[in-house]
Amino acid sequence: MRVPSGAKSVLAVAALAAACRLAGQEGVAPPLPRLEVEGTLPVILNLRPVRLRTDEARLPGAGPRRPSRVAPSAKAYGHADYSHLPPNLSFYAGLSERRDVNRPEVRVGLKGEAVGGRALLIAMETARGEARVSPVCARRLGLEATEGAAVAVPPLRLGSLTLTGLSARVASAGEIPGEVFDLSLPLAAFRGYALFWRPRGGRLGFYPAATPPEQALGAAALKAPCLWHDGALHLQVLIHGRVLAWMRVDGGTPHTRFDPVLLRKSGLDYVSADVAQAALPGRGYVEEADFFLGPASVRLQGARVAPLDGGGPTPLAGVLGRDVLEEFEFFLEVGAPSLWFCGDRTTRR
């Protein structure tokens, strides 16, 4: 398995008995009607990566100090400003004046068609359980376009598959990632089917329910507890061998981040962010974080630390981003209390 800079993943064979289950938390069915998928299964579809630029962090600067050099992390993401934080901490790179930080974000989507052959770009979501349609797309499809309205989406074609029975909410401005997608479709909508997901390279496969995971992942498949909370996928992790908690899966965010309170409970400390001499409470990075995902031991260098937004299961330790997710392939059934995964076979040497 190739190990990219900033993340090291080592698969351990021994089972981790302590990471079996959080007491009292079971898989929760997402609050969506079941989609019907018409077509011959299995089918593997290609996901199209769409690079976005979003203002996800609003961090104060310390005045009109001009940059003195270009940090490697800033250069990699198109910035020309200086950050004195480590090069792999690109979340904070480029902040030298009073302005927002633009963090690059990549969302993956599927090219689809609606009734009448109207082309659609559909964002696939793991961190939210609600289907959303943009007001522009709703008007194009002849649906009510009032923000917040519940609408019945007409049949959609994804490659050789036809999806029927989807209900969605008309999104408000800025809700759909980057406002470039027509429809936001969560994995939680595909109850009753088994799904193969390869974050690196972008592959999404549809299989009949109860398909053995070995069929998609091979004999190296490993098992990990998961939880569907309000339709969002969470994985159970054991942080630093001490704290058993959930982490939200978000295939769109580039960086894994941890909640500062839970991180310190695990015995790991973090370096506070001090951007342009302006303190940022609860924000920073941890030089090396280690955790277990099922029997897989993961070591992540330069993991971000920031307070979490939104609700979720408790305890919630953070968000798993692409820096970790792209090391693996996943096979899952929506609503099930566990999923299967293995090292991404496309990166093995």
Residue frames as qw, qx, qy, qz and C-alpha x, y, z in Angstrom:
[[0.000, 0.889, 0.458, 0.000, 0.00, 0.00, 0.00],
 [0.384, 0.458, -0.040, 0.801, 1.44, 3.39, -0.93],
 [0.373, -0.688, -0.452, 0.429, 1.64, 5.76, 2.01],
 [0.265, 0.787, 0.144, 0.538, 1.26, 9.45, 1.06],
 [0.297, 0.179, -0.405, 0.846, 3.03, 12.19, 2.97],
 [0.351, -0.284, 0.167, -0.876, 1.02, 13.26, 6.00],
 [0.840, -0.171, 0.152, -0.492, -0.66, 9.92, 6.58],
 [0.187, 0.352, -0.917, -0.003, 0.65, 6.48, 7.47],
 [0.838, -0.124, 0.077, -0.527, -1.66, 3.50, 7.60],
 [0.126, 0.340, -0.931, 0.046, -0.48, 0.11, 8.83],
 [0.799, -0.173, -0.294, -0.495, -2.91, -2.80, 8.69],
 [0.207, -0.374, 0.832, -0.352, -2.69, -5.00, 11.78],
 [0.495, -0.058, -0.803, -0.326, -3.98, -8.54, 11.61],
 [0.199, -0.195, -0.837, 0.470, -4.80, -9.01, 15.28],
 [0.252, -0.700, -0.534, -0.402, -8.37, -8.22, 16.30],
 [0.055, 0.272, -0.395, 0.875, -8.90, -5.44, 18.78],
 [0.285, -0.453, -0.841, 0.078, -11.32, -6.70, 21.41],
 [0.127, -0.457, -0.415, 0.777, -11.72, -3.32, 23.07],
 [0.178, 0.256, -0.241, -0.919, -13.10, -1.75, 19.90],
 [0.112, 0.294, 0.938, 0.146, -16.16, -3.91, 19.56],
 [0.125, -0.672, -0.572, -0.454, -19.01, -1.53, 20.32],
 [0.058, -0.254, 0.339, -0.904, -20.02, 1.54, 22.27],
 [0.009, -0.323, -0.888, 0.327, -22.53, 0.56, 24.91],
 [0.214, 0.629, 0.537, -0.520, -26.09, 1.49, 24.09],
 [0.289, 0.626, -0.241, -0.683, -25.45, 2.71, 20.51],
 [0.636, 0.210, 0.724, 0.167, -26.77, 0.71, 17.59],
 [0.190, 0.087, 0.546, 0.811, -27.05, 1.43, 13.88],
 [0.279, 0.548, 0.425, -0.664, -29.77, 3.96, 13.18],
 [0.466, 0.476, 0.649, 0.367, -31.76, 3.79, 9.97],
 [0.146, -0.072, 0.131, 0.978, -31.56, 7.03, 7.98],
 [0.314, 0.537, 0.519, -0.586, -34.70, 9.17, 7.74],
 [0.276, 0.401, -0.474, -0.734, -35.16, 8.65, 4.00],
 [0.881, 0.230, 0.204, -0.360, -37.52, 6.55, 1.93],
 [0.665, -0.192, 0.643, 0.327, -35.90, 3.60, 0.28],
 [0.334, 0.600, -0.410, -0.600, -34.70, 4.23, -3.26],
 [0.891, 0.207, 0.403, -0.035, -35.44, 1.62, -5.86],
 [0.061, -0.612, 0.618, 0.491, -32.54, 0.79, -8.17],
 [0.857, 0.391, 0.274, -0.192, -33.55, -0.73, -11.48],
 [0.446, 0.726, -0.514, -0.101, -30.91, -2.46, -13.55],
 [0.942, 0.025, -0.313, 0.119, -28.60, -5.44, -13.52],
 [0.346, -0.828, 0.408, -0.167, -26.31, -5.57, -10.49],
 [0.401, -0.680, -0.095, 0.606, -23.47, -5.35, -9.69],
 [0.442, 0.794, 0.158, 0.386, -22.56, -2.08, -11.41],
 [0.548, -0.430, -0.066, 0.714, -19.46, 0.04, -10.80],
 [0.265, 0.910, 0.246, 0.203, -19.78, 3.75, -11.62],
 [0.549, 0.164, -0.130, 0.809, -17.03, 6.34, -11.94],
 [0.223, -0.861, -0.341, 0.304, -17.22, 9.35, -9.65],
 [0.445, 0.660, 0.071, 0.601, -16.17, 12.71, -11.04],
 [0.476, -0.454, -0.323, 0.680, -14.04, 14.84, -8.70],
 [0.128, 0.844, 0.243, 0.461, -15.00, 18.51, -8.59],
 [0.495, -0.099, -0.344, 0.791, -12.55, 20.86, -6.91],
 [0.167, -0.881, -0.369, -0.242, -14.22, 23.61, -4.93],
 [0.324, 0.213, -0.369, 0.845, -12.96, 26.62, -3.04],
 [0.436, -0.715, -0.490, -0.242, -14.97, 27.36, 0.07],
 [0.029, -0.575, 0.397, -0.715, -14.68, 29.74, 3.00],
 [0.740, -0.361, -0.564, -0.056, -14.96, 27.10, 5.71],
 [0.609, -0.411, -0.364, 0.573, -12.73, 28.80, 8.26],
 [0.054, 0.894, 0.074, 0.439, -12.96, 32.42, 9.35],
 [0.743, -0.346, -0.238, 0.521, -9.78, 33.07, 11.26],
 [0.042, -0.994, -0.034, 0.096, -8.71, 36.55, 12.44],
 [0.708, 0.386, -0.136, 0.576, -5.45, 38.01, 11.23],
 [0.506, -0.614, -0.221, 0.564, -3.22, 40.55, 12.93],
 [0.046, 0.848, -0.069, -0.524, -3.15, 43.42, 10.45],
 [0.684, 0.713, -0.092, -0.123, -1.52, 44.12, 7.10],
 [0.472, -0.564, 0.627, 0.259, 1.65, 42.04, 7.60],
 [0.665, 0.560, -0.358, -0.341, 2.99, 41.02, 4.21],
 [0.989, -0.082, 0.107, 0.066, 4.23, 37.47, 3.59],
 [0.172, -0.796, 0.533, 0.229, 7.95, 36.94, 3.66],
 [0.009, 0.297, -0.903, -0.309, 8.05, 33.56, 1.92],
 [0.744, 0.025, -0.306, -0.593, 5.77, 30.90, 0.46],
 [0.562, -0.273, 0.736, -0.262, 5.02, 27.85, 2.54],
 [0.034, 0.107, -0.918, -0.379, 5.00, 24.53, 0.60],
 [0.166, 0.451, 0.852, -0.209, 1.44, 23.89, 1.80],
 [0.252, 0.703, 0.175, -0.642, 0.32, 27.28, 0.53],
 [0.144, 0.460, -0.618, -0.621, 1.97, 26.74, -2.83],
 [0.095, 0.084, 0.980, 0.152, 0.34, 23.31, -3.21],
 [0.146, 0.626, 0.745, -0.177, -3.12, 24.81, -2.84],
 [0.297, 0.671, 0.404, 0.546, -2.60, 27.83, -5.02],
 [0.304, -0.926, -0.157, 0.160, -1.85, 30.35, -2.27],
 [0.563, 0.569, -0.178, 0.572, 1.00, 32.85, -2.50],
 [0.337, -0.803, 0.193, -0.452, 1.08, 33.81, 1.15],
 [0.325, 0.377, -0.772, 0.395, 3.21, 32.72, 4.04],
 [0.783, -0.529, -0.095, -0.313, 2.30, 30.50, 6.97],
 [0.033, 0.635, -0.715, 0.291, 4.81, 29.75, 9.69],
 [0.814, -0.186, 0.437, -0.335, 2.98, 26.56, 10.68],
 [0.508, -0.216, 0.787, 0.275, 4.29, 23.17, 9.47],
 [0.189, 0.245, -0.598, -0.740, 4.04, 22.62, 5.68],
 [0.174, -0.231, -0.931, -0.222, 1.51, 19.80, 6.07],
 [0.019, 0.547, 0.637, -0.543, -0.87, 22.08, 7.99],
 [0.133, 0.203, 0.473, 0.847, -2.34, 23.59, 4.84],
 [0.159, -0.732, -0.661, -0.028, -5.67, 24.30, 6.59],
 [0.269, -0.859, -0.172, 0.401, -4.07, 27.44, 8.02],
 [0.549, -0.049, 0.332, 0.766, -1.68, 28.29, 5.18],
 [0.220, 0.483, 0.428, 0.732, -1.87, 31.73, 3.64],
 [0.276, -0.870, -0.404, -0.059, -3.36, 33.75, 6.48],
 [0.520, -0.023, -0.155, 0.840, -1.40, 36.98, 6.83],
 [0.106, -0.169, -0.021, -0.980, -4.07, 39.67, 6.72],
 [0.396, 0.212, 0.609, -0.654, -7.61, 40.21, 7.96],
 [0.593, 0.233, -0.418, -0.647, -9.52, 38.01, 5.60],
 [0.922, -0.081, 0.240, -0.294, -11.06, 34.57, 5.33],
 [0.266, -0.407, 0.837, 0.251, -9.02, 31.48, 4.68],
 [0.774, 0.326, -0.227, -0.494, -9.98, 29.69, 1.47],
 [0.475, -0.306, 0.825, -0.010, -9.62, 25.96, 1.95],
 [0.432, 0.237, -0.668, -0.557, -9.80, 23.79, -1.15],
 [0.627, 0.025, 0.662, -0.410, -12.46, 21.13, -1.02],
 [0.246, 0.181, -0.798, -0.519, -13.11, 18.28, -3.43],
 [0.677, 0.129, 0.495, -0.529, -16.53, 16.75, -3.83],
 [0.112, -0.080, 0.901, 0.411, -17.28, 13.75, -5.98],
 [0.578, 0.337, 0.223, -0.709, -20.32, 13.48, -8.16],
 [0.477, 0.184, 0.829, 0.225, -22.05, 11.30, -10.68],
 [0.229, 0.165, -0.388, -0.877, -23.23, 12.36, -14.08],
 [0.291, 0.335, 0.873, -0.202, -26.91, 11.54, -14.30],
 [0.155, -0.177, -0.504, -0.831, -29.98, 12.22, -16.36],
 [0.358, 0.263, 0.597, -0.668, -33.53, 13.08, -15.40],
 [0.505, 0.546, 0.668, -0.027, -36.71, 12.58, -17.34],
 [0.396, 0.905, 0.114, -0.106, -36.44, 14.19, -20.74],
 [0.807, 0.316, -0.041, 0.497, -32.69, 13.67, -20.95],
 [0.090, -0.942, 0.148, -0.286, -31.76, 16.64, -18.76],
 [0.685, 0.234, -0.508, 0.467, -28.13, 16.20, -17.66],
 [0.540, -0.811, 0.007, -0.223, -27.49, 16.47, -13.91],
 [0.432, 0.421, -0.644, 0.470, -24.37, 16.59, -11.79],
 [0.757, -0.551, -0.237, -0.260, -25.12, 14.74, -8.56],
 [0.024, 0.619, -0.643, 0.449, -22.97, 15.15, -5.43],
 [0.779, -0.218, -0.588, 0.008, -22.52, 12.00, -3.36],
 [0.245, -0.678, 0.356, -0.595, -22.62, 12.66, 0.41],
 [0.633, -0.113, -0.737, 0.209, -21.58, 10.56, 3.40],
 [0.213, -0.030, -0.530, 0.820, -21.70, 13.22, 6.12],
 [0.422, 0.102, 0.193, -0.880, -25.38, 14.14, 5.64],
 [0.269, 0.178, 0.946, -0.021, -28.44, 11.97, 5.32],
 [0.387, 0.676, 0.419, -0.467, -30.79, 14.30, 3.49],
 [0.486, 0.332, 0.546, 0.596, -31.20, 14.58, -0.27],
 [0.029, 0.734, 0.159, -0.659, -31.23, 18.19, -1.49],
 [0.526, 0.509, 0.495, 0.468, -31.98, 19.71, -4.87],
 [0.214, -0.189, 0.012, 0.958, -30.92, 23.18, -5.98],
 [0.357, 0.613, 0.378, -0.594, -33.71, 25.69, -6.74],
 [0.293, 0.544, -0.478, -0.624, -32.43, 26.03, -10.32],
 [0.089, 0.094, -0.969, -0.209, -32.55, 22.27, -10.86],
 [0.243, 0.391, 0.788, -0.408, -36.00, 22.07, -9.24],
 [0.409, 0.623, 0.057, -0.665, -37.35, 24.59, -11.74],
 [0.242, 0.428, -0.726, -0.481, -35.72, 22.74, -14.62],
 [0.061, -0.063, -0.996, -0.020, -37.43, 19.54, -13.52],
 [0.394, -0.422, -0.464, -0.672, -40.80, 21.25, -13.13],
 [0.528, -0.412, -0.678, 0.303, -40.78, 20.96, -9.33],
 [0.282, -0.940, -0.174, -0.083, -41.63, 23.48, -6.65],
 [0.610, 0.411, -0.257, 0.627, -38.56, 25.68, -6.16],
 [0.374, -0.826, 0.069, -0.415, -39.40, 27.26, -2.80],
 [0.242, 0.469, -0.737, 0.421, -36.54, 26.88, -0.33],
 [0.299, -0.179, 0.761, -0.547, -37.24, 24.14, 2.18],
 [0.789, 0.149, -0.021, -0.596, -40.05, 22.55, 0.15],
 [0.544, -0.159, 0.823, 0.034, -40.21, 18.75, 0.04],
 [0.594, 0.500, -0.297, -0.555, -40.34, 17.48, -3.53],
 [0.871, 0.034, 0.490, 0.023, -40.52, 14.11, -5.27],
 [0.016, -0.607, 0.585, 0.538, -37.62, 13.87, -7.71],
 [0.850, 0.378, -0.101, -0.352, -38.47, 12.20, -11.04],
 [0.962, -0.052, 0.179, 0.198, -36.62, 9.01, -12.01],
 [0.026, -0.860, 0.459, 0.222, -32.88, 9.46, -12.44],
 [0.948, 0.283, -0.090, 0.116, -30.53, 7.53, -14.67],
 [0.313, -0.782, 0.526, 0.113, -27.01, 6.77, -13.46],
 [0.051, -0.362, 0.881, 0.300, -25.20, 4.86, -16.17],
 [0.359, -0.100, -0.841, -0.391, -27.20, 1.69, -16.73],
 [0.166, -0.363, -0.814, 0.422, -29.21, 2.16, -13.52],
 [0.222, -0.564, -0.315, -0.731, -32.51, 3.96, -12.95],
 [0.163, -0.128, -0.691, 0.693, -33.29, 5.39, -9.52],
 [0.338, -0.531, -0.454, -0.630, -36.89, 5.93, -8.47],
 [0.605, -0.622, -0.496, 0.021, -38.65, 6.98, -5.27],
 [0.484, -0.015, -0.283, 0.828, -36.29, 9.77, -4.22],
 [0.166, -0.922, -0.333, -0.104, -37.68, 12.60, -2.09],
 [0.543, 0.114, -0.143, 0.820, -35.57, 15.71, -1.52],
 [0.151, -0.837, -0.328, 0.411, -35.67, 19.15, 0.04],
 [0.434, 0.796, 0.093, 0.411, -35.14, 22.28, -2.01],
 [0.659, -0.222, -0.222, 0.683, -31.84, 23.68, -0.77],
 [0.060, -0.968, -0.103, 0.219, -31.17, 27.24, 0.30],
 [0.457, 0.832, -0.273, 0.159, -28.35, 29.28, -1.19],
 [0.067, 0.694, -0.669, 0.259, -24.94, 27.77, -0.50],
 [0.789, -0.286, 0.442, -0.316, -26.26, 24.50, 0.94],
 [0.951, 0.270, 0.121, 0.092, -25.26, 22.30, -1.96],
 [0.654, -0.443, 0.247, 0.561, -21.44, 22.06, -2.13],
 [0.337, -0.209, 0.412, 0.820, -19.97, 24.83, -4.23],
 [0.461, 0.603, 0.257, -0.598, -23.35, 25.54, -5.81],
 [0.219, 0.447, -0.674, -0.545, -22.12, 23.64, -8.87],
 [0.034, 0.097, 0.994, 0.050, -24.14, 20.48, -8.28],
 [0.439, -0.262, -0.411, -0.755, -27.78, 20.04, -9.20],
 [0.831, -0.391, -0.218, -0.329, -28.60, 17.44, -6.58],
 [0.054, -0.527, 0.763, -0.370, -27.00, 16.22, -3.37],
 [0.874, -0.099, -0.352, -0.321, -27.60, 12.50, -2.87],
 [0.393, -0.600, 0.639, -0.278, -26.55, 10.74, 0.37],
 [0.289, 0.202, -0.933, -0.068, -25.37, 7.15, 0.51],
 [0.269, 0.087, 0.765, -0.579, -28.06, 6.72, 3.15],
 [0.623, 0.297, -0.043, -0.723, -30.66, 6.80, 0.37],
 [0.592, 0.305, -0.689, -0.284, -29.55, 3.38, -0.86],
 [0.535, -0.237, 0.694, -0.420, -31.03, 1.23, 1.86],
 [0.881, 0.227, 0.326, -0.256, -31.54, -2.34, 0.76],
 [0.779, 0.581, -0.187, 0.145, -28.38, -2.47, -1.36],
 [0.755, -0.431, 0.124, 0.479, -24.72, -3.18, -0.70],
 [0.305, 0.949, -0.080, 0.023, -22.31, -0.44, -1.75],
 [0.800, -0.065, 0.052, 0.594, -18.65, -0.53, -2.74],
 [0.052, 0.998, 0.017, 0.024, -16.81, 2.77, -2.29],
 [0.754, -0.024, 0.021, 0.656, -13.25, 3.59, -3.30],
 [0.082, -0.925, -0.130, 0.348, -12.51, 7.23, -2.30],
 [0.244, -0.571, 0.501, 0.603, -9.19, 7.37, -4.16],
 [0.093, -0.045, 0.791, 0.604, -9.86, 7.53, -7.88],
 [0.479, 0.177, 0.133, -0.849, -13.61, 7.64, -7.35],
 [0.349, -0.053, -0.869, -0.348, -15.56, 4.40, -7.71],
 [0.514, -0.045, 0.478, -0.710, -19.06, 3.64, -6.43],
 [0.269, 0.037, -0.910, -0.313, -20.48, 0.16, -6.87],
 [0.678, -0.116, 0.177, -0.704, -24.01, -1.14, -6.37],
 [0.220, 0.125, -0.967, -0.027, -24.49, -4.78, -5.32],
 [0.635, -0.434, -0.502, -0.395, -27.50, -6.83, -4.23],
 [0.513, -0.640, 0.346, -0.455, -28.11, -6.90, -0.49],
 [0.870, -0.330, 0.359, -0.075, -26.29, -9.62, 1.47],
 [0.743, 0.581, -0.294, 0.155, -23.47, -9.81, -1.10],
 [0.830, -0.388, -0.077, 0.393, -20.38, -11.25, 0.66],
 [0.081, -0.945, 0.179, 0.260, -17.80, -8.49, 1.19],
 [0.581, -0.330, 0.609, 0.428, -15.09, -10.76, -0.22],
 [0.590, 0.565, 0.522, 0.245, -16.73, -10.43, -3.63],
 [0.221, 0.955, 0.070, 0.185, -15.85, -6.74, -3.74],
 [0.220, -0.895, 0.378, -0.091, -12.82, -6.50, -1.43],
 [0.622, 0.390, -0.667, 0.129, -11.19, -9.90, -1.63],
 [0.778, -0.303, -0.526, 0.161, -10.01, -12.08, 1.23],
 [0.411, 0.103, -0.376, 0.824, -8.20, -9.20, 2.96],
 [0.296, -0.649, -0.266, -0.649, -11.46, -7.54, 4.06],
 [0.244, -0.050, -0.676, 0.694, -11.56, -6.29, 7.66],
 [0.283, -0.688, -0.620, -0.248, -14.61, -5.45, 9.77],
 [0.171, 0.058, -0.357, 0.917, -15.28, -2.27, 11.75],
 [0.010, 0.638, 0.700, -0.321, -18.30, -1.03, 13.76],
 [0.070, 0.210, 0.265, 0.939, -20.24, 1.82, 12.17],
 [0.070, 0.557, 0.647, -0.516, -23.27, 3.94, 12.99],
 [0.097, 0.464, 0.495, 0.728, -25.80, 5.74, 10.81],
 [0.133, -0.529, -0.505, 0.669, -26.85, 8.84, 12.75],
 [0.325, 0.737, 0.180, -0.565, -29.51, 10.93, 10.97],
 [0.792, 0.596, 0.129, 0.006, -28.33, 9.27, 7.77],
 [0.207, 0.847, -0.483, 0.084, -24.68, 10.31, 8.20],
 [0.922, 0.055, -0.351, 0.151, -22.07, 7.56, 8.33],
 [0.292, -0.808, 0.450, -0.242, -19.84, 7.30, 11.43],
 [0.795, 0.190, -0.553, 0.162, -17.01, 4.87, 12.13],
 [0.713, -0.700, 0.028, -0.021, -15.89, 3.72, 15.54],
 [0.551, 0.575, -0.442, 0.413, -12.25, 4.39, 16.45],
 [0.752, -0.581, -0.170, 0.263, -10.05, 3.75, 19.46],
 [0.260, 0.886, -0.186, 0.336, -7.87, 6.85, 19.90],
 [0.104, 0.660, -0.622, 0.409, -4.39, 6.32, 21.34],
 [0.481, -0.026, -0.863, 0.151, -5.55, 3.05, 22.88],
 [0.057, -0.125, -0.641, 0.755, -7.70, 4.90, 25.44],
 [0.383, 0.354, 0.281, -0.806, -10.83, 6.59, 24.12],
 [0.241, 0.283, 0.877, 0.304, -13.47, 4.71, 22.14],
 [0.230, 0.574, 0.211, -0.757, -15.56, 7.13, 20.09],
 [0.609, 0.592, 0.516, 0.110, -17.25, 7.84, 16.76],
 [0.172, -0.424, 0.305, 0.835, -15.86, 9.80, 13.83],
 [0.584, 0.655, 0.270, -0.397, -18.05, 11.22, 11.07],
 [0.602, 0.060, 0.585, 0.539, -17.08, 10.11, 7.56],
 [0.303, 0.859, 0.104, -0.399, -16.78, 13.00, 5.11],
 [0.751, 0.158, 0.433, 0.473, -15.34, 12.15, 1.71],
 [0.327, 0.862, 0.204, 0.329, -15.43, 15.80, 0.70],
 [0.281, -0.938, 0.202, -0.010, -13.21, 17.36, 3.35],
 [0.635, 0.582, -0.476, 0.176, -9.48, 17.06, 2.68],
 [0.193, 0.433, -0.702, 0.532, -8.25, 16.79, 6.27],
 [0.618, -0.434, -0.652, 0.075, -9.11, 14.62, 9.24],
 [0.045, -0.542, 0.310, -0.780, -9.75, 16.69, 12.34],
 [0.482, -0.288, -0.777, 0.285, -10.23, 15.89, 16.00],
 [0.380, -0.839, -0.215, -0.323, -12.23, 17.51, 18.75],
 [0.217, 0.614, -0.528, 0.544, -9.75, 19.14, 21.16],
 [0.595, -0.462, 0.396, -0.525, -11.49, 17.99, 24.35],
 [0.984, -0.011, 0.100, -0.144, -11.75, 14.34, 23.35],
 [0.696, 0.542, -0.373, 0.287, -8.22, 14.36, 21.96],
 [0.013, -0.604, 0.578, -0.549, -6.78, 15.42, 25.30],
 [0.809, -0.293, 0.298, -0.413, -8.86, 12.80, 27.11],
 [0.965, 0.231, -0.119, 0.038, -7.04, 10.21, 25.02],
 [0.718, -0.517, 0.182, 0.429, -3.70, 11.49, 26.30],
 [0.574, 0.335, 0.307, 0.681, -2.70, 13.23, 23.05],
 [0.111, -0.741, -0.155, 0.644, -1.86, 16.91, 23.20],
 [0.551, 0.645, 0.371, 0.379, -1.88, 19.34, 20.30],
 [0.370, -0.123, 0.035, 0.920, -0.01, 22.43, 19.24],
 [0.175, 0.778, 0.448, -0.405, -2.26, 25.47, 19.41],
 [0.481, 0.570, 0.349, 0.568, -2.58, 27.51, 16.25],
 [0.237, -0.743, -0.114, 0.615, -1.10, 30.97, 16.59],
 [0.527, 0.517, 0.436, 0.514, -1.64, 32.52, 13.21],
 [0.199, 0.638, 0.053, 0.742, -0.15, 35.96, 12.83],
 [0.156, 0.109, -0.595, 0.781, 0.12, 36.11, 16.64],
 [0.578, -0.208, 0.012, -0.789, -3.66, 35.74, 17.02],
 [0.213, -0.117, 0.934, -0.260, -4.61, 32.88, 19.34],
 [0.612, -0.042, -0.483, -0.625, -7.24, 30.45, 18.10],
 [0.495, -0.277, 0.670, -0.478, -8.82, 28.63, 21.07],
 [0.785, 0.109, 0.563, -0.234, -9.29, 24.92, 20.48],
 [0.767, 0.638, -0.034, -0.059, -7.60, 24.98, 17.08],
 [0.198, -0.735, 0.627, 0.167, -4.24, 23.63, 16.03],
 [0.787, 0.333, -0.491, -0.169, -2.65, 20.36, 15.01],
 [0.804, -0.456, 0.381, -0.036, -1.36, 17.19, 16.58],
 [0.041, 0.657, -0.688, -0.304, 2.06, 16.09, 15.39],
 [0.336, 0.111, -0.902, -0.248, 1.04, 12.43, 15.26],
 [0.681, -0.121, 0.312, -0.652, -2.30, 10.88, 16.09],
 [0.188, 0.138, -0.961, -0.147, -2.77, 7.14, 16.31],
 [0.655, 0.016, 0.352, -0.668, -6.05, 5.25, 16.38],
 [0.239, 0.023, 0.959, 0.151, -7.55, 1.89, 15.56],
 [0.617, 0.206, -0.160, -0.743, -10.24, 1.46, 12.91],
 [0.975, 0.002, -0.124, -0.185, -11.42, -2.04, 13.65],
 [0.881, -0.297, 0.159, 0.333, -8.20, -4.11, 13.56],
 [0.597, 0.573, 0.063, 0.558, -6.40, -1.53, 11.38],
 [0.472, -0.629, -0.132, 0.603, -3.86, 0.71, 13.09],
 [0.391, 0.783, 0.224, 0.429, -3.69, 4.19, 11.57],
 [0.468, -0.505, -0.094, 0.719, -1.04, 6.83, 12.26],
 [0.306, 0.828, 0.338, 0.328, -1.76, 10.29, 10.95],
 [0.495, -0.210, -0.095, 0.838, 0.82, 13.07, 10.98],
 [0.025, -0.007, 0.112, 0.993, -0.28, 16.69, 11.18],
 [0.118, -0.570, -0.797, -0.159, -3.92, 15.96, 11.96],
 [0.097, -0.485, -0.050, -0.868, -6.04, 19.09, 12.42],
 [0.221, -0.396, -0.753, 0.478, -7.68, 20.00, 15.70],
 [0.183, -0.197, -0.132, -0.954, -10.84, 22.12, 15.73],
 [0.406, 0.160, 0.637, -0.635, -14.15, 22.22, 17.61],
 [0.127, 0.245, 0.892, 0.357, -16.84, 20.19, 15.87],
 [0.370, 0.091, -0.005, -0.924, -19.97, 21.72, 14.41],
 [0.685, -0.041, -0.469, -0.556, -23.38, 20.10, 14.24],
 [0.758, -0.351, 0.388, -0.389, -24.76, 17.17, 16.17],
 [0.594, 0.346, -0.721, -0.090, -23.93, 13.50, 16.10],
 [0.856, -0.332, -0.396, 0.005, -23.59, 10.42, 18.26],
 [0.234, -0.818, 0.423, -0.312, -21.72, 10.65, 21.54],
 [0.249, -0.761, 0.145, 0.581, -18.91, 10.65, 22.12],
 [0.673, 0.715, 0.132, 0.135, -17.98, 12.24, 18.78],
 [0.682, -0.433, 0.178, 0.562, -14.22, 12.45, 18.28],
 [0.075, -0.551, 0.353, 0.752, -13.99, 14.22, 14.95],
 [0.714, 0.601, 0.045, -0.356, -14.27, 13.91, 11.19],
 [0.684, -0.134, 0.590, 0.407, -12.46, 11.43, 8.94],
 [0.362, 0.778, -0.142, -0.494, -11.30, 13.22, 5.80],
 [0.832, 0.521, -0.172, -0.082, -9.75, 12.15, 2.54],
 [0.120, 0.704, -0.680, 0.163, -6.22, 11.94, 3.99],
 [0.420, -0.212, 0.843, -0.261, -7.36, 8.77, 5.81],
 [0.766, 0.336, 0.379, -0.396, -10.28, 7.57, 3.70],
 [0.624, 0.662, -0.334, -0.245, -8.25, 7.38, 0.50],
 [0.067, -0.488, 0.867, -0.068, -6.07, 4.69, 2.08],
 [0.380, 0.073, 0.889, -0.245, -9.00, 2.26, 2.04],
 [0.379, -0.132, -0.631, -0.664, -11.81, 0.69, 0.06],
 [0.366, -0.011, 0.624, -0.690, -15.17, 0.17, 1.77],
 [0.357, -0.206, -0.802, -0.432, -18.09, -2.24, 1.43],
 [0.131, 0.086, 0.605, -0.780, -21.24, -1.46, 3.40],
 [0.161, -0.537, -0.755, -0.339, -24.98, -1.74, 3.73],
 [0.147, -0.450, 0.082, -0.877, -26.89, 1.34, 4.86],
 [0.689, -0.476, 0.012, -0.547, -28.21, 0.98, 8.40],
 [0.896, -0.056, -0.410, 0.161, -26.00, -2.02, 9.24],
 [0.542, -0.835, 0.091, 0.035, -24.01, -1.83, 12.51],
 [0.568, -0.487, 0.488, 0.449, -20.71, -2.64, 10.80],
 [0.640, 0.726, -0.151, -0.201, -18.94, -2.36, 7.46],
 [0.889, -0.078, 0.255, 0.372, -15.99, -3.99, 5.73],
 [0.224, 0.940, -0.228, -0.119, -12.84, -2.37, 4.41],
 [0.885, -0.069, 0.165, 0.431, -9.34, -3.12, 3.18],
 [0.286, -0.565, 0.275, 0.723, -6.26, -1.20, 2.05],
 [0.553, 0.714, -0.026, -0.430, -6.81, 0.49, -1.30],
 [0.850, 0.026, 0.453, 0.269, -5.55, -2.09, -3.78],
 [0.547, 0.791, 0.103, 0.254, -4.77, 0.57, -6.39],
 [0.055, -0.919, 0.338, -0.197, -2.00, 1.96, -4.13],
 [0.855, -0.392, 0.327, 0.095, -0.24, -1.29, -3.20],
 [0.146, 0.739, -0.611, -0.244, 3.30, -1.84, -4.39]]
